[in-house]
Amino acid sequence: MKAIVFETPQTVSLREIEMPTVPQGWALIKISHVGICGTDLNIYAGSHPRAKAPLVMGHECSGTIVSGHPTLPEGTPVTINPLLTCGTCIPCTTGQSHVCESLKLVGIDCDGGMAEYAAAPVERVVPLPEGLSFAMGALVEPVAVAMHAVRQGGYIPGDHAVVFGAGTIGLCVALALRSSGASQVTIVETNELRLQKARELGFSTIHPQQENVREIILAQTKGTGSDFVFDCAGHHSVLPLLTEIVKVRGNIVIVAAYKKPAEVHLLQGMFKELTMRFVRVYTDKDFELAAQLLVQQRDFERIITHTLPPEEAKKGFELLTSHTDAVKVMYQFSSDR
């Protein structure tokens, strides 16, 4: 079968490889669409601590059942919840398996969806809602990240929110906030092309290198500061702004993964009695709600900026590692739907 394989840092190629081994309790899936995630970019850069070459990346995917599922017949449209948990640690046995002490993911710790076929545990295979396209089906995973951030962050409908970062996760968080009844969502981003996408989606935007973020947010909120601030950028320059622009007793939600330790203005956090919450991946409920939201809110489809054939494997990663308008880049392996 055809597969996009990570070989060495900065090198991916389309190769013919063997069909995936399907262990007992796993299902075989014919892949339609698969997205490139920020984690895939870390693997591509050679900086992911667990991913080892050669590897078929991809944990944001959709397709159809081929075999091995006890209840879903062949041809059923599905996506994969890629979280692989141990089932025995304290988080797993207390209903918090998304923070399993040895959490692994399809597409990172084993081969994933950047191929014509992929395998996944049957309990991780999720049927797509009726009418949801395969392209949208491959967005369920990143939207689940956004749903988890909004829900676990304790967002209250009607509140003002600021989102740092207009990549896939930032835009998904912004759209999830809008769907949750946000009074206003402002997106802060340095990439003008991504800012334009945010404006096209109807969001207020700020370019922090050209505008004063604090002054604009205080003007929007009549001097009080934002109720919620979501950091989807993961850049050290963002952290000083988080505590500046959030209101007294406001909420900061860290969604992005910081690769290196970064400084936080803790004294300001104390004086304002702020809440800072960290979130990781998603629960099964978040994943279910994400699929439902994608049926109801079609604006998410506008995040998909490029859909490429697998033969353009290298181009997909180049789009996301250079200054382009790319947000969500997908490969399409099948055109069944």
C-alpha positions in Angstrom: 0.0 0.0 0.0 1.0 3.6 -0.4 2.1 5.4 2.8 3.8 8.7 3.7 6.7 7.8 5.8 8.9 9.9 8.2 12.4 8.7 7.4 14.8 11.3 8.9 14.5 14.9 10.2 13.1 17.1 7.5 12.4 14.0 5.2 9.1 12.4 4.4 8.4 10.3 1.3 5.7 8.3 -0.3 6.6 4.6 -0.2 5.1 1.2 -0.9 5.0 -0.6 2.4 3.3 -3.8 3.7 -0.3 -3.6 4.8 -0.6 -3.0 8.6 -0.7 -5.9 11.0 -4.1 -6.1 12.6 -3.9 -7.6 16.2 -6.8 -9.3 17.9 -9.2 -6.6 19.0 -8.1 -4.1 16.3 -9.9 -3.1 13.1 -8.6 -2.4 9.6 -9.6 1.0 8.1 -9.3 2.2 4.6 -8.1 5.8 4.9 -9.8 8.7 3.1 -8.4 11.9 4.6 -5.7 12.6 7.1 -4.5 15.9 8.5 -1.0 17.2 9.4 -1.0 18.1 13.1 1.5 20.2 15.0 2.8 17.0 16.6 3.5 15.7 13.1 5.6 18.8 12.5 7.6 18.1 15.6 8.2 14.5 14.4 9.2 15.9 11.0 11.6 18.2 12.7 13.1 15.3 14.6 12.2 16.8 18.0 9.5 14.5 19.2 10.9 12.4 22.2 9.0 9.2 21.4 8.4 9.0 17.6 11.0 6.8 15.9 11.7 6.5 12.1 10.6 4.9 9.9 7.0 5.9 11.0 3.7 6.4 9.2 2.5 9.5 11.0 -1.1 10.8 11.2 -3.6 10.7 14.0 -6.3 13.0 12.5 -8.0 10.7 10.0 -11.2 9.4 8.5 -12.1 6.4 6.4 -14.2 3.3 6.2 -14.2 0.0 8.1 -12.6 -2.9 6.1 -12.6 -5.7 8.7 -12.2 -6.6 12.3 -14.9 -4.5 14.0 -17.5 -6.5 16.0 -20.4 -4.1 15.5 -19.6 -1.8 12.6 -20.0 -3.4 9.2 -17.6 -3.1 6.3 -18.0 0.4 4.6 -19.0 2.2 7.8 -17.6 5.8 7.7 -15.4 6.3 10.8 -12.7 8.3 12.4 -10.0 7.2 15.0 -9.7 8.4 18.5 -5.9 7.9 18.6 -5.4 7.7 22.4 -3.8 4.4 23.5 -4.1 4.0 27.3 -2.8 1.3 29.7 -6.1 0.8 31.5 -4.4 0.1 34.8 -2.8 3.3 36.2 -4.7 5.5 38.6 -5.9 8.0 36.0 -7.2 5.1 33.8 -9.0 3.4 36.7 -10.6 6.7 38.0 -12.2 7.8 34.7 -9.3 10.1 33.6 -7.7 7.9 31.0 -6.9 10.8 28.7 -4.0 11.6 31.1 -2.9 8.0 31.4 0.5 7.8 33.0 1.9 6.0 29.9 -0.4 7.6 27.2 0.5 6.7 23.6 -1.1 7.7 20.3 -1.7 6.1 17.0 0.6 7.8 14.5 3.2 8.6 17.1 3.9 5.4 19.0 2.8 3.1 16.2 1.9 3.6 12.5 -1.0 5.9 11.9 -3.3 7.3 9.1 -1.0 8.7 6.5 -1.5 5.6 4.4 -4.1 3.8 2.3 -4.9 1.6 5.3 -4.5 1.9 9.1 -5.3 -0.2 12.1 -6.7 0.9 15.4 -8.2 -0.8 18.5 -11.9 -1.4 18.0 -12.8 0.7 21.1 -10.9 3.7 19.5 -12.9 3.5 16.2 -15.7 6.1 16.2 -18.5 6.1 13.6 -19.0 9.4 11.8 -22.4 11.1 12.1 -24.7 10.9 9.2 -23.9 13.4 6.5 -20.4 14.4 7.8 -17.8 14.4 4.9 -14.6 12.5 5.2 -12.7 15.8 5.2 -14.7 17.0 8.2 -14.3 13.6 9.8 -10.6 14.1 9.8 -11.2 17.3 11.8 -12.9 15.6 14.7 -9.6 15.1 16.6 -8.4 18.7 16.6 -12.0 19.9 17.3 -12.0 17.5 20.3 -8.9 19.3 21.6 -10.8 22.6 21.3 -13.9 21.2 23.0 -11.7 19.9 25.9 -10.0 23.2 26.3 -13.4 25.1 26.4 -15.1 22.6 28.7 -12.2 21.9 31.1 -11.3 25.5 31.1 -14.7 26.2 32.6 -15.8 28.7 30.0 -19.1 30.4 30.7 -21.4 31.4 27.8 -21.6 35.1 27.3 -18.1 35.8 28.5 -15.4 37.7 26.5 -12.5 35.5 25.3 -9.1 36.0 23.7 -7.3 33.3 21.7 -3.6 33.5 21.0 -2.7 31.6 17.8 -4.6 31.2 14.6 -3.4 27.8 13.6 -5.8 24.9 13.5 -6.2 24.5 17.3 -6.5 28.3 17.8 -9.2 28.6 15.2 -11.0 25.5 16.4 -11.0 26.9 20.0 -12.4 30.2 18.7 -15.1 28.5 16.7 -16.0 26.3 19.7 -16.2 29.4 21.9 -18.5 31.1 19.4 -20.7 28.0 19.3 -20.7 28.0 23.2 -22.1 31.6 23.2 -19.1 33.8 23.6 -20.0 37.5 23.6 -16.8 38.3 21.6 -13.7 36.3 20.6 -10.5 38.1 19.6 -7.7 36.3 18.0 -4.0 37.4 18.4 -1.6 36.2 15.7 1.6 37.4 14.0 1.0 35.6 10.7 -0.9 38.1 8.5 -2.2 35.3 6.2 -3.7 33.5 9.2 -5.1 36.7 10.6 -6.9 37.1 7.3 -8.4 33.6 7.7 -9.6 34.6 11.2 -11.2 37.7 9.9 -12.9 35.7 7.1 -14.4 33.6 9.9 -15.8 36.7 11.5 -13.4 37.2 14.4 -11.8 40.3 15.8 -8.0 40.2 15.3 -4.9 41.7 16.7 -1.4 41.7 15.2 0.8 42.0 18.3 3.8 43.3 16.4 1.8 46.1 15.0 -0.9 46.8 17.6 -1.0 47.1 21.4 -2.8 44.0 22.6 -3.4 45.2 26.1 -4.9 48.6 25.0 -7.2 46.9 22.5 -8.5 44.3 24.9 -9.0 46.8 27.7 -11.0 49.0 25.2 -13.1 46.0 24.2 -13.9 45.1 27.8 -14.4 48.7 29.1 -11.2 48.5 31.1 -11.8 45.2 33.0 -9.8 42.7 30.9 -10.9 39.5 29.2 -12.8 36.9 31.2 -10.9 34.0 29.5 -7.6 33.8 27.7 -6.6 30.7 25.7 -3.0 30.2 24.8 -2.9 28.2 21.6 0.4 29.7 20.4 2.9 28.1 22.8 5.5 30.9 22.3 7.4 32.5 25.2 6.5 36.0 24.0 2.8 35.3 24.7 3.1 34.5 28.4 3.6 38.1 29.7 0.5 39.2 27.9 -1.7 36.5 29.3 -1.6 37.9 32.9 -1.8 41.5 31.6 -5.0 41.2 29.6 -7.1 38.9 31.7 -9.4 40.5 34.2 -9.1 40.2 38.0 -10.0 36.7 39.0 -10.0 35.8 35.3 -9.1 32.5 33.7 -6.1 31.5 31.6 -6.2 28.2 29.8 -2.9 26.8 28.4 -3.7 24.7 25.4 -0.4 24.8 23.5 2.5 22.5 24.4 5.6 24.5 25.4 8.8 22.8 24.3 11.0 24.7 26.8 10.4 26.1 30.3 9.0 29.7 30.1 8.5 32.5 32.6 5.1 33.4 34.0 4.4 36.6 35.9 3.3 34.8 39.1 3.1 37.9 41.3 0.7 39.5 38.8 -1.3 36.3 38.9 -1.4 36.4 42.7 -2.4 40.1 42.9 -5.2 39.5 40.4 -6.0 36.1 41.9 -6.0 34.4 38.5 -6.8 30.8 37.6 -4.4 29.2 35.2 -5.5 25.8 33.9 -3.6 23.3 31.8 -5.3 20.9 29.4 -4.2 17.9 27.5 -5.8 16.1 24.5 -9.5 15.2 25.2 -11.9 12.8 26.9 -14.2 10.4 25.0 -17.0 12.8 25.7 -15.1 15.7 24.1 -14.5 13.5 21.0 -18.2 12.7 20.8 -19.2 16.3 21.2 -16.7 17.4 18.5 -18.3 15.1 15.9 -21.7 16.5 16.7 -20.4 20.1 16.6 -19.0 19.5 13.1 -22.4 18.5 11.9 -24.0 21.7 13.3 -21.2 24.2 12.6 -19.9 24.1 9.0 -17.5 27.0 9.5 -14.9 24.5 10.7 -14.6 23.3 7.1 -13.1 26.7 6.1 -10.1 25.9 8.3 -9.0 23.3 5.7 -6.8 25.3 3.4 -5.1 22.6 1.4 -6.1 19.1 0.3 -3.2 17.3 -1.4 -2.7 13.8 -3.0 -0.2 11.6 -1.1 2.2 12.1 -4.0 2.7 15.6 -2.7 3.8 14.4 0.7 6.8 16.8 0.9 4.7 19.8 -0.2 2.3 19.3 2.7 5.0 19.7 5.3 6.7 22.6 3.4 3.4 24.5 3.4 3.3 24.3 7.2 7.0 25.1 7.9 7.2 28.2 5.7 5.3 31.5 5.7 2.1 30.6 3.8 -1.6 30.9 4.3 -1.8 27.2 5.2 -3.8 26.3 8.3 -5.1 22.7 8.0 -3.3 20.7 5.4 -4.8 17.3 4.5 -3.8 14.4 2.3 -6.6 12.6 0.5 -6.0 8.9 -0.1 -9.4 7.9 -1.3 -12.4 9.6 -3.0 -15.1 7.3 -1.9 -17.2 10.1 -0.3 
